[in-house]
Amino acid sequence: MTDPNGTGSAQHGHPGHNGDPGHGSAPSPQDARPVPAMPAAPPAPPEHGTMQLRAAHPEGPAPTGGQPSGHSGHSGHWPGGQNAPGQNPAGQQPPRPTEQPTTDFSAAPSPAAGTAGTGPAGPAGVELGKRDADEQAEAAERARQALGAVRAEVAKAVVGQDPAVTGLVVALLCRGHVLLEGVPGVAKTLLVRSLAAALSIDSKRIQFTPDLMPGDVTGSLVYDARSSEFSYQEGPVFTNLLLADEINRTPPKTQASLLEAMEERQVSVNGVARPLPDPFIVAATQNPVEFEGTYPLPEAQLDRFLLKLILPLPSRDDEVNVLHRHATGFDPRNLAAAGVTAVAGPADIAAARRAVERVQVAPAVLAYIVDLCRATRNSPAVALGVSPRGATALLATSRAWAWLTGRDYVTPDDVKALAMSTLRHRIQLRPEAEMEGATGDAVIEHVLAQVPAPI
């Protein structure tokens, strides 16, 4: 899996949006780097304009306390998991001195009261904590390998969109949402459908139109003439992966119906809050070149998206690959026939999330994230810089990216790798700066170059 800031490798073709011939994104300075075949597929961070930033590739164990190693970044690989040695039940025998724990057991749960042995501080307590930590490490490694295999499955239907696939996986791990921006025909819709099939999760699609009402998204009360009562009918938002297609073609009133769902993961109708399924992610698409009949997303809603991913036009080789696939019978409406199968599921996502929560962040890296976000507010071209919510989002995506590359600590290179896709949509430029051609991406590039990273 390549990062959403990198360039993906082309594999197969597909039709694009609104009936246009399909294709994936091309390798470019804004895309992810080519990715080796599984099981050691390297993820790469979301594309970030012209700056080629790669996640750090560790060459040794994590420093004490989660301090960054200081190595310069290269995209990490999905590491091959090493099964931890089996452990006997607590109280039967002390741990063998040759066994090495795979994680830090200082945070492992203590054995329950009444456990055989000498108590939590005795051999039985150590054995139980060691066994629990080994099981957590094995579950996390299985989840990492499964999520890495998702890239290969999506590539059976989509050409060259590895960066976007990685961005969607990062959003899943962070319980966030993704805004996909690209011209018609670059496989935005097919990408989301393929990802849902590879993850074995429920997916629904809403075509946002000017006459769409909030109740068409969240659901509404329906009168039952037989019982003379109103009953709640769920809307399409009750799903795991919601494709909000052409989200900027519906009025702000309907766009706002997603705010509570995206932030609180619930829907309130008639004063009753109804929780959404878990996992829940919104993948919204928009066309950047058409303005007639569109309603730009307000800043409050843009800030609800964890990542904004740009899907560019494909390279010549990718486009030839697309046509070859169609000439040999590829049907984008039949993903099963294309060979896309489920290789991960909600259980893998849950295990991965627990592992990401254990990723350590050194105080110097936390300060670096804050300095980057504060620097955007001081730029003369910016009217509204990155908020504290944006800083917490960058922290979350950096931890997820570090875990995907096989580390349990965050480095400054992880932060740089995800900064563009995490922050670009949270910057509001001054009108005069926009007239002069300034962009949010350029502001972030400047900030990354000016703010010193911790060693």
N, C-alpha and C positions, 0 to 999 in steps of 0.2 A: 504494500500500500504506500503510495507516495503522499507527501503532505499536500494539504489543500493550497499551499503557497508554491508548489513546485510544478513540474511538468509530468504528465502521466504518459504511460506507454500505450500505443495503439494496439488493439487486438481484434475488434470486430466492429461492424457497422450497424446502423440503425436509422430509422427515420426520425426526423426532427419534429419540432413543435409545429402545431397548426397544419399538419400535413406536408410540411417541407421535407425534403430529403434529409435523413438524419446523419449525424456525424458527431464525433466527440471533439474535445478540445485538442488543439495542437500543442506539441512541445514548443515552448517559447520561453523567453526570459521571465515571463509571468507565470509559468507553469512549473509542475514538479519534474524531477529528474526521472529517467527510466528506472524501472523497478525490477529487481531480480525475481525469479519465479519462486513460488512458495516451496517449502514452508518458511523460508527466510525472506519474505518480501519486505522491503524497507518502506515504511511510511514516510511521507514528506510533508512539511507544513504548508498551509494555504498560501497560494501565490501572493506576491506582494510587489507588484509593479516591476521595476527594472532591477531591483536589488536582489541578488541571489544569496539568500541566507539559508543555512542548513542547520538542522538540529545537531547537537554535539553527539559524537560517537565515542562512547566511553572506551578506554583502553585499560581499565582496571577497576577495582572495587570503589564504591562510593566513599568519599571522604567522611570522616567522623562527623556525625551531626548533620549529615546531608549537605555538606559544603560542596560547591561545584569543583570539578577536577581541574578546570582551567584549560582543557583541551579545546582547540578550535573545532568548529562544527563540521561534520559530514553526516549525511542522513543515516540514521540508525537502522539496524535490521531487526526484524521480528526474531528474537533470539530463540533458539531451540530450547525447549524446556528440559530440565533435568529433574527426574522424579526424585522426590525426597525419600530417604529410607523409611520403611514401615516402622511403626512404633507399636509396642505392646500396650494393652490397657493399663491404666494407672494402678499402681500398687503391685503389679506382678513382678517387675524387675526394674532396676535403675537404668537410666539411659546408658547406652554403650559409648565408651569414650571415643570411638572412631567415628561416630556419626557427627556430621556437621549440620547445624540448623541452616535453613535457607532464608530465614528472615530474622529480624530483631524480635526476640521474645519478650522484651521488656514491656510491650504493650499487649501481650497475650492475656486472655482472661484467666483469672485464678480459678483453681478447682473449687467445686461447690463444697459446702460444709459437709463433713462426714466422709470425705474421700479417704480411702485407705492410705496408710503411710504416715508421714510425720507432719502433714498439713501442707498449705500452699508453699511454704519455704523449703519443704523437704523433697526427697527424691520423687515421690509420687506427684507432687505439684509441678515440679520441673518437667516431668515426663508428660503430664497432661498438657501443659502449656506448649511444649515442643511439638506434640502431636497435632494440636489445634493449628499451630503456625504452619506446620508442614502441609496440612490439608488446605489451608488458605492459599499457600504459595502454589500448590498443584492446581487448585481451581482457577487461580488467576492466570497461570501459564496456559491452561487449556483455553480459557477465554481469549487470551491474547492471540493464540494460534488460530482460533476460530474466526476472530474478527479480521485477522490477516488474510484468511482464505476468502473473505467477502470480496476483496478486490478482484480476485480471479473470476469469481462468479459474475460480478457486474460486467467485467470485460467481455464476457460472452455475448452481451447485448449492446454494450456501449464502447465506442472507440476512444481511447486516450483521455478518459476523465478520472484518472487516479487521484489527482489533487482534490477534486470535488468529493470523491468517495471518502477520502480520508477526513475531509472537513465534516461530512455528515456523521462519520463514526465518532469524531471528537465531540461533536454536539451531543450525540447520544450519551457518551460517557459523562458529559458535564450537565446533563439534563437541560440542554439549551436548544435553540432553534436556529435555522439557517435561511438566509436570503440568497437565492440564486439569481444572478443577473446575466443576461446574454440575449443576443438577437434571436429572432425566431429560427428554429432549425438546428440548434446546437445540443439537442438531447436533454434539455432540462427535465422534461416530464418523464421520459424513458429512464433517465438516471434514477429518479426517485422510485419509480415502479420496480426497477431491477433491484435496487437496494432493499426494498421491502420484501421481495421474493427471496433474496439471499439471506435475510435475517429471520425469515419465518415469523413476521409480525403482521398484524392487520394494517391495511392501508386504505384510505379513502381520499377522494379527489373532489375539490370544489372549484368550479369554474367561476371566477369572480367576474360579474357583469354589472353594468350600471343600475339594473333594477333588483339586484340581490338585496334581501332584507336580513337584518341580524338574526331573526328566527330561523332563516334558512341555514344558518351556520351552527347556532347553539341548540336549536330545537325550540319547541313551543308547546303550549297547552292546547290540546285538541278536545273539542266537545264530543262526548259520546251520547247520542240520542237515546240509546237503549237504557243506559244507566242514569241519564240526566246529570252526568258529572263530567268534569274536565280531567283529562289524564295527560301526563307529560310524554311527549314523543321526542326521543333523542335526535339531535342533529348529527351531521357527519363529523363534527368535531370529536365525537366519542370514538376514538380510534387510537392506534399507536403511532402511525406516521400519516400526518395530514398534509396532502399536497394542495396548497393554496395557489392555484394557477392564475397568473396575471392578476396578482393581488392589487395592483395599482389601477385597475379598471373599475373598481367599485368605490362608491362614495365613502368619505371618512366615517360616517355613521355606522356602516357595515364593517369597515376595517377595524373600528374600535371594539366590535363584538369579540375580537380575538384577544384583546388586552388581558382580560381576567384569566382566560384559558392559558395564555402563554406565561403569565407571571405566577398565578396562584394554582394553576393546574386544576381548576374547577370551573363550573359554569353555574351561575345563579339565575334562576328563572322563577318569577313570582315569589321572590324572597327565600327560596330554597336553594342551598348550595349543593351541587352534585359533583363529586370527584370524577376526574378523568382517568382513563386507564394508565397503567404504568408498564413500560415506558411511554412517554408522549413527546412527540417532536413535530413542530411545524416546519415544513420545507416550502417556502414561498418563492414564486418566480415572478420576475418582472422584465419588461423589455425596455432597454435604456434609450432607444432611438425614436420611439413614438410618444408624442405628447398629446395629440388630439384624443379626447375622450378618456384621459387618464387623470388620476388624482394622486399626486405625490404623497408618499407615506410621511406622516408627521414625525417629528423628532422623538416623541414619546414612544411611538411604536417601533421606529428603527432601533431604539435603544434596547428593545425587548429581544432583538435578534442577537444571538451569541456571535455569529459569524456572517460576513457577507462575502460570498465567493463569486468571482468573475469567470464566466465560461467564454473564452475567445473562440474565434473561428478556427477550424482545423488546418493542419498543414496539408500540402499537396499529397503526401504519402498517406496520411490518414483519410483524406477524401477518396483516394483511389481504393483504399481498403473498404470504405463504406459502400462504394458502388459494387465492389466485388462481392461483398456479403449479400447485397440485395439481388445481384445477378444470379446467385446460387441458391435463392429461395428463402432468405432470411425474412421472417415476419415479426415485426416489433410488437404486434398485438398478441403473440403467442410466445411468452417467455419460456414456457416449459419446453416447447419445441426447439428453442435456441439452446437448451441445456442448462438454464439457470435453475439451480436447486438450493434449498436451504442448508446452509453450513453453520449457522449460529442461530441463537434464539434469545428470548427474554432472560433465561437463566444465565447465559453467558454475559449478557449486558449487565445484569445485577452483580455478578462476580467481578466483572471488570471495574464497575463503579466502586465497589468496596476496596479494590486494590488501588485505584487512583486516589482514594481518600487517604491512603497510607503513604503517598509520595511526599517526601520531605522538601521543604523550601527554606533555604538559609536566610537569615535576616538581611544579608547584603543583597540577595536577589529580590526580596520583598521591597527593599528600598529602591532598587533599580526600576521595578515596575511602577512604583509611585512617581519616581522622577520622570519617567517617560510620559506618563499621563499628564503630569503637571506641566511639562514642557509644551504640550499641545495647547494649553490654555494661554500661554504667554506668546504664542506666535502672532505677529501683526496681521497675518492674513485670516485669522480665525476669530469668528464671532462667538462661538460656543465650542469649547474644547471637550476632551474626554472627561466624563463624570466619574465619581467613585465607583459607580456600578460598572463602568468600563474597566476600571483597574481590577476589580474582583473577577470580571470576565476573563481578562488576560491571565490572571493567576490560575484560574480554573483550566483554561485551554493549555497553558504551559505544563501543568501537572499531567493532564491527559496525554499530551504529546510525549512528555518524558517517559511515561509508562508504556506507551505504544512502542517506543524505541528501546525498551528493555531496561530502563533505569528506575530506581526508587528515589531519585532526587532530581531537582530542577537546576539547570544551568542557565546562564545568561543567553546562550545560543537558543535554548528552547523558547525563551521570551521573545527574542528577535524573530524566530521562525513563525510565530503566531501573531505577532503584533499587527501586521498589515490587515489580515482578514478579520481580526478581532476589533480593531479600532477604526477602520476607514469609514464606516457608516455612522460613527458617533461624533464626527467633526462637522460643524456648520461654518462655512466660510463667509466672510464679509462679501457683500455684493460687488464692491469694487475689485476685490481679489478674484472673484469668479470671472468678471469681465476681462481681467488680465490673463486668464487661463490657468489660474491656480487650481489645484485639486487636493482633496483630502489625502490621496496617496502620496503626493509630493510633500505635504506637511509631515507625514509619518516618516518618509525617507529622510527628511532633514533632521527630524528629532532623533532617529536611530543613529545618524551619523554624528550628532553633536553631544548626546548624553553619554558620558563614559560608562562602560560596563564594568562591573566588579571583576577582578581577576580570580 
